[in-house]
């Protein structure tokens, strides 16, 4: 696959899990990666160290995607240093599972704020720069739960379904400026997001009979950032072992 020279990427929630894997794979393509994280500095440094070991280039950029001002300031920092953001990976996400009948308002709002409003806070200022440069690749990390629903995850499923809708709408808005907007929809992946879940029961529902690996999601996301994917726009690529 081929990528433009001197490209700059911002990956939110890149301290661990899928975001970490995507950041590492992008850096392998000689793309400079800004590693966003919220509070786990130790984990974020591990992402940076792994990129450096592979002779890649990256920088840590802590900010809260749920905070509009922080997100705007972070984007401005990148633009002041580089003048461009070619690739945006909206990966930051949380879950707070509970049956809707017992779900407190905070559990609903926190998940929506991070998974969906975070997309707005970061993507809006980035898109303005991409429109100016007439180039961009935006990849949103959604979820199989946003496509088929998952009991106990009404908030999470709603946030990811909303992000799928946003992906398709934004692709129509800016597709004529050489900017693509796509999503990868992971199923059950070996990350901390599965903590507390019944893994044996989960695996039984997956045709592949195993959990996915973060790197498998990363390869799909990084493909969508390549020149070869220039005509792929507004799509949701499932990485779920055949669940749907």
N, C-alpha and C positions, 0 to 999 in steps of 0.2 A: 504494500500500500504506500501511497505517496502523500506527503504533507507539505505545506508551504514552508519556506525558510523563515527563521526567526519568529515563528508563531508563539503567541502567548495564550495560556489557558488559565482559567480560574475554576477550581473544583471545590464546591462547598461540602462540608462534612467529610474532609479528606483525611482525617486523623486515623481512621480505622475502617475496617470492613470494605464494602464495595467502593466507597470514595477513595480509600487508600489504594486499592488495586487499580482504579482508573487513573489516578495521579501517576502511579509508577509506570503504567503502560504508555501514557502520553509522553512522559519524560523520555522513554526509550526511543521515541520518534523525534528526538531533538527539539521538543517543544518545551518552552520555559513554563513551569507550572507554579501557580500560586496556591498554596495549601491552606484552605480555610479550616478553622476549627473553632469551637466555642470555649471549652474550658480544659480539656484534657491535653495539656501541653506536652506531656511525656509521650503520649501516643502519636501526636502530630510530629514530634521530633523523630520518631521511629520511621515515619513515612519519609521525611526529609533525608534521613540517614540512608535509607534503602535506595532512594533516587541518586544520592551522591555516590554510593558504592557502584551503581551502574553507570557512572560518569554522566548522569543527567544533571539538570539545573532546576532549582526550585527555591521557593522562599515561603516562610510561614506568614500567614495573614489572619490573625484571630479577629473575628467579629461575630455578632449575633444576627443571623439572617432574619429574625423576627423584629429587629429594630431597623426601621426605615432609615434613620439618620446614620447609624453605624454602617449599614450596607452601602449607602451612597458615598460615605467617606472612604470606605475600603476600595470601591471601584475607582474613585478619584485618585487614590494613592497609586493604583496600578497605572492609570492613564498618565499621570504625571511622570512616572518612571519610564513607561514604554510607548505611550501614545496609542495603544491598541489593546483590545482583547479579542482575539480571534475565535476562541473556543470557551464556551461556558457550560459546565456540567453542574446542573442543579441536583445535588445528591443529598443534602442535609435533610434528615428526617428522624422522627421519633414515633413511638407507638405507646399507647396507654390503654391497654385492653380492659374492657368491661362490657357486660351486656347493657344495652341501651337503657333498659328499665332501671338500672342501678348506676348509670354513668353520671358523675358529677359534672357540673358546667366546666370546671377547670380542665378536666380530662378531654372534653370536647374541644375547648378553645385552644389549649396548648398544642394539640396535634394539628389543628387547622392552621394555626399561626405559623408553625414551623414548616409543615409540609406543603402548604399552599400559599399562604401570604408571603412566606420566605421567597418563593419563586418570584412574586411580584416585586418585592423589595430589591432583589439583586438583578433581575432580568431587565427591568425598565431602564436603569441607567446604562447597562451594558448594550442593550439594543440600540440606544441612541448613538453610541460609538460605532457599532457595526453598520448602521445605516449610513453614517458618514464615510466609513471606509469601503462600503459596498461589498462587504464580505463578512461571513460569520457562520459558526456551527454551534447550535444550542442543543444539548441533549439533557432531557429530564429523566431522572430515575424515578419511575412510578412503581407499580406493583401488580402482580396477578390479583391481589385483593381488590384493586380498583377496577378490574375488569369483570370479576365474577362474584365479588363480595366474600366476606368471611365472618362467620358468627363470632361475636365478641369484639369485632373490630369495625363497628359502624363508623366511628370517627376516622379511623385510619383509611378504611375503604373509601369514604366520602372524600377525604383529602386527596387521595391518589386518583380517584375518578375525576375530580375537578382538575387535577393537573394534566390528565389525558385530554380533557376538553380544551384547556388552555394551550396545550401543545398544538392541537389541530387548528385552533383559531389563529394563533400567532403565525403558524406556517403559512396560512393564507394571507395574512397581513403583509409579511415581509419577504415572501418567496421570490418576488421579482427583483430583489436587490442582492441576489447571490448569497442569501442567508437561508440556511435550512434549520428547521426545528423538528426534532424527533424525540422519541422516548424509548427507553429500554424498560421492560416490565419483568423484573426478576420474580421468580417463584420463591421457594424456600431455600435460602442460601446460608452457608455456614458462616454466620456472623453473630455478633452479640445481640442482634435483633431477635434471635430465636431463644434467648435466655428465658427459662421458665416454661417453655412449651414442651408438649409431649412429642418428642422427636420420632419415636417408634410409630405413633399414630399418624403423624404427618407423612413419614416416608411411605406408609401403606397407601396413601392417596396419590402418590406420584408415579406415573407410568415408568419412569426411569429407575424407580426404587432406590433413589439416593438423593441426598441434598446436593444443591449446586455449589460451585466454588466462586468466590468473588472474582477470580481471574476470568471465569467464563462470561460473567456479565461485563467485565472490563473490555474484553476483546470486541464484544458487540458495540459497546459505546464508542470505542476508539475507531472502529470501522466507520461509524456514522460521522466522524470528524475528518475523514480522509477525502482526497479528491475523487476517489472512485465512488463515493457516496453522494456526489453532488446533485444527483437527480432523485435522491431519496428524501422526501419531505413530508412532514405531517404524519409519519408512521409510528406505530408502536411495535417494537420488536420484542417478542416474548422470549425469555430465557428461563424456562420453568420445568424442564424435563418432561414436557408433554401434558401438563395439567389441563390446559385448554387449547 
